[in-house]
Each structure stands twice: as C-alpha cells, then as structure tokens.
C-alpha cells in the first residue's frame, strides 16, 4: 500500500503546476456544483440530464451524475493537492468527453462554443497526472512523510 501511495503522491516543488492546479480545481468545482447541486445557475442533475439526453448521452441521469462527480470531486482533489493525479485523471476524462461530444464540432474558438477552453482544462489536468500536484499540496506532505525527499 505504501508503494501505491508513493506513486500517487510523488511530486516536486513546482510552483507553476501548483498555480494551474489550484485555479483549474476551482473551475471544475464550480462547474460540478452546477451539475450536482444546481448552484450558480446550474440545472442540477435533472437539468444536466436533459442536456445530456439532447446530446445523445444515455443513460442521461447517470451521465449527468458522473460528470458532476468528476468535475466537483476531481476539482476538489486538484484544489487541495490531495491525490491530485487521481483528480487530474477524473477532470481529464470529463474534459475529453466534453471536447468530443460538445465542443469539437463548433471549431476552435470559444466565442462559437468551440474547444479552446476545454482544451486548456484538459491540458492542465493531464499535466497534473504526469507531474503531480507541485508545491503547496497535501500530496507533497504525504510524499515526504513516507520518507521521500520532495517538498522540504
């Protein structure tokens, strides 16, 4: 078990990835709270399920729930830097589905609901999966606690 925790929490003192992780974590939490809880003008599970059904994503309630969970809890893990690689994987999965099902057909630019914005979110998510949480993370503290030299 210690080896698994070390692989998941391995990171370094990178401030850049930490900044990107924190900002993108907040963005995903906000979007997830719209889908799961209907906050910030979101439709909640029911409204999101209706949108998912219009895209042909069935079963729409399950898809809405999975998207909301991936965004909210993946974003929370990114924000905290706790098992950030897992959070990055969750948000990368949600981003990839959104890119392919919603944004790709609209071209590049966000002004046409294109994929430029979701591509940035996907890139940051994958970067966290590859590099870890960076500085100011619980992962860094866990990694050091396990006897590793990281973020001292």
C-alpha positions in Angstrom: 0.0 0.0 0.0 2.9 2.4 0.8 4.2 1.9 -2.7 0.8 2.9 -4.2 0.6 6.0 -2.0 4.1 7.0 -3.0 3.3 6.7 -6.8 0.1 8.7 -6.4 1.6 11.4 -4.2 5.1 11.8 -5.8 5.6 15.4 -6.7 8.1 18.3 -6.6 8.2 21.9 -5.5 6.9 23.2 -8.9 5.0 26.5 -8.3 3.7 26.7 -11.8 1.9 23.4 -11.8 0.6 24.3 -8.3 -0.9 27.6 -9.6 -2.5 25.9 -12.6 -3.8 23.0 -10.4 -5.4 25.4 -7.9 -7.1 27.6 -10.5 -8.4 24.7 -12.6 -9.5 22.9 -9.5 -11.7 25.8 -8.6 -13.1 26.0 -12.1 -14.0 22.3 -12.1 -15.6 22.5 -8.6 -17.8 25.4 -9.7 -19.0 23.5 -12.8 -19.5 20.3 -10.8 -21.6 22.2 -8.2 -23.8 23.4 -11.0 -24.4 19.9 -12.2 -24.7 18.1 -8.8 -26.4 20.7 -6.7 -27.9 23.3 -9.1 -25.7 26.0 -7.7 -24.6 29.1 -9.5 -27.4 29.0 -12.1 -26.9 25.3 -12.9 -29.6 22.8 -13.6 -28.7 20.2 -11.1 -28.8 16.6 -12.0 -32.2 16.9 -13.7 -31.3 19.8 -15.9 -27.9 18.4 -16.7 -29.5 15.1 -17.6 -31.9 16.8 -20.0 -28.9 18.4 -21.7 -27.0 15.1 -21.8 -30.1 13.4 -23.4 -30.1 16.1 -26.1 -26.6 15.2 -26.9 -27.5 11.5 -27.1 -25.5 10.6 -23.9 -27.6 7.9 -22.3 -28.5 7.0 -19.6 -28.6 10.7 -19.2 -29.1 10.8 -15.4 -26.1 8.6 -14.9 -24.0 10.7 -17.3 -25.0 13.9 -15.5 -24.1 12.4 -12.1 -20.7 11.1 -13.4 -19.9 14.4 -15.0 -20.8 16.3 -11.8 -18.9 13.9 -9.6 -15.8 14.0 -11.9 -15.9 17.8 -12.0 -16.7 18.6 -8.4 -14.6 15.9 -6.6 -11.9 15.9 -9.2 -11.7 19.6 -8.8 -11.6 19.4 -5.1 -8.7 16.9 -5.2 -6.9 19.3 -7.6 -7.5 22.3 -5.3 -6.3 20.5 -2.2 -3.4 18.8 -4.0 -4.6 15.6 -2.4 -4.2 12.6 -4.6 -4.0 15.2 -7.4 -3.1 12.6 -10.0 -6.5 10.9 -9.4 -8.2 14.3 -9.5 -6.4 15.2 -12.7 -7.5 11.9 -14.2 -11.1 12.5 -13.3 -11.1 16.0 -14.7 -9.3 14.9 -17.8 -11.9 12.2 -18.5 -14.8 14.8 -18.1 -12.9 17.2 -20.3 -12.2 14.7 -23.1 -15.9 13.7 -23.2 -17.0 17.4 -23.3 -14.4 18.1 -26.0 -15.6 15.3 -28.2 -19.3 15.5 -27.7 -20.0 19.2 -27.3 -17.1 21.4 -28.4 -15.2 19.8 -31.3 -17.9 20.3 -33.9 -18.0 24.0 -33.1 -14.5 24.7 -34.2 -11.6 26.2 -32.2 -12.9 29.5 -30.8 -14.8 29.8 -27.5 -17.0 32.5 -29.0 -18.6 29.8 -31.1 -18.7 27.3 -28.2 -15.5 25.8 -29.6 -12.9 23.7 -27.9 -10.2 26.2 -27.0 -11.2 26.5 -23.3 -11.9 22.8 -22.7 -8.5 22.0 -24.4 -6.7 24.2 -21.8 -8.6 22.4 -18.9 -7.7 19.1 -20.4 -4.0 20.0 -20.8 -3.7 21.2 -17.2 -5.5 18.1 -16.0 -3.1 15.8 -17.9 -0.1 17.9 -16.7 -1.1 17.2 -13.1 -1.5 13.4 -13.9 2.1 13.5 -15.4 3.8 15.8 -12.9 1.9 15.5 -9.7 0.5 18.3 -7.5 3.5 20.5 -7.2 4.1 22.9 -4.3 1.5 23.8 -1.7 -0.1 20.3 -1.8 -1.1 17.7 0.6 0.5 15.2 -1.7 3.9 16.8 -1.2 3.5 16.5 2.6 2.3 12.8 2.3 5.3 12.0 0.0 7.8 13.5 2.5 6.0 11.8 5.4 6.7 8.4 3.7 10.4 9.1 3.9 10.9 10.7 0.5 12.8 13.9 -0.3 10.4 16.2 -2.1 9.0 19.4 -0.9 11.1 20.2 2.2 
